[in-house]
């Protein structure tokens, strides 16, 4: 049962961030972010939040700075919303897994297309 509470807290933090993070990023020109994963340590002291720019790609330096500033500003409100005596430290980490998954899917599709093209050229000759 000890491992269940950090998961529940991570889910609640994820929900709160989905509502509060867009409001915290004051400049809409920076773009939007997607929270891909939240993991909370067993002692509930640190929440590691994986994020990526919505739509993928590399985030601008301004977006990275805005997310860092939002992490400091959101700790208190999230702790109050979750009714926690000590709010976890929010550590935002840029998620590279999504881009890697897209790249891998693209490579697999290219291999499949190459194999299909090879199969079409290697079809047996017609019977005489």
N, C-alpha and C positions, 0 to 999 in steps of 0.2 A: 504494500500500500504506500510505502514511502516514495516510490517512483511515480506515483500517479499525480500527486499534487503539483510537481513542477510542470507536468504536461498540461494540466488544467490551467495553471497560471499562464503558461505560454500561449494557450489558445485564447485566453481572455486578453492578454497583451496584444495579440495579433488583431483581435476584433477592435480594441480601442485604437490601435494605430491606424487601422483602416479608416476610422472616422476622423481622428485628430491630426494625422500627418498631413493630409492635403491642406488643412486649414493653417498648419504651422509653416508650410512652405509659402511664404507671402507673395513671391513673385511668380505668377502663372507662366511667365515666359521661360522659366527654368525647366518646365516639363513635369511629368508625373512619375511617381515611383511605384513599384510593385513590391510588396513584402512577400518574399518567397518562402521564408521559414523563420520560426522563432523557437529558440531553445533556451530554457532556463536552467541554471545550475541547481543542484540538489538542495543547497542552502538558501535558494531563492535570492541570492545576492546580486547575480548578474544575468541579464537577458541578452543573448546574442541574436541579433536580428539581421537576417540575410535579406538584401534588397537588390533590385536591379532597376534601371530606367525602364519605364513602360515602353514596350516596343523593342527592347533589346539594344544592343550597341554599347558603346562606351559613354559613360556619363560625363557631362561637362564639369570642369573644376568648380564652377559656381554651384551646380547641383550637389556635388559632394560636400561642399562647404555648408550649403543650406541644410542638408540632412544632418550633418554634425551639430549644427546650431540647434536644430529641432530636437535632437536627442537630449540635449541638456534642458531644453525648455519643457519637454514632455514628461520627464521623470516624475515630477510632483503631481501633475494632473492625472497621470495614469495610476500612480500609487493611491491617490484619493478615490478614483473611480473603482479601483479594485478593493478598496477598504483594507489596504495593507499598512501595517505600522511602519515598515521599512520598505520603500519602493526599490525594486531592483535597479541596478545601474544599467542603462540602455546602451549597448555597444552595437552600432550599425556597421555591418561588414558587407562590402560589395560582393554580390553573388555572381560567380563566373560559371556556375553549373548550367544555367539556362543557355548561355551562349555556346557552351561546349555541347550541350544536347542538340541544339539546332545545327551546329556544325557536323556532328556525328550523323544526324538524320539526313543532312544534305549529302554527305559522303556515301551513305548506304543507298540512297536513291540513285546517285550517279553510278554506283557499282551495279545496281539492279538494271539500270538502263543499258549499261555496257554489255551485261550478260544477255539481256533480251535482244540487243542488236546482233550479238555474236551468234545466238541461237537462230535468228532469222537468216543469217548468211550461211550457216552450216546445215540447213535443212537438206534432207536426202534428195538425191536426184529422182526425177520421175521414172516410173517403170517403163520399159520398152516393150 
